[in-house]
Amino acid sequence: MEMSRPRKHSLTLAGHRTSVSLEDPFWRAFQDIASEEGLALNALAARIDRERGTNTGLASAIRLYVLAHFQRKCMPQQA
């Protein structure tokens, strides 16, 4: 797997533009999950933003969401 440096990606949350720095594989997985869940990318980002703790940055929260998504798929009995 080729490693990539984080790149800035624009999002709109509650009418406000923001950006997150994510590695390309995380960004693509995030896009795929939004599509799979039938959500616009900004809608999924807003949901993650609402659910994250105050000590977790949005980019980290997205990475953790992506990880949890694939863990549920790979290990459904532990979800």
Secondary structure as UniProt FT lines:
FT   STRAND          7..13
FT   TURN            14..15
FT   STRAND          16..22
FT   HELIX           24..36
FT   TURN            37..38
FT   HELIX           41..51
FT   TURN            54..55
FT   HELIX           58..74
FT   HELIX           76..78
//
